[in-house]
């Protein structure tokens, strides 16, 4: 089960309204890989805002999904 402080940790990355990742994901001056990462982050924030109690369970499932693995094959290589 997720820690009670985890939503607060996510909030600091979200910004005031969660718009930053969405804006970057639509900016064609930003490299495609970076845009894809920001689009994914915006999706994560939307899930977290809609269903905060289920977010961390959903996140573990999302990171293991074939679609995520294909799109971001090295996303968590530096995790121990």
Secondary structure, DSSP 4 states (H G I P E B T S, - for coil): ---TTHHHHHHHHHTTTSHHHHHHHT-TTS-HHHHHHHHHHHHHHHHHHH-TTTHHHHHHHHHHSHHHHHHTTTTTTT--
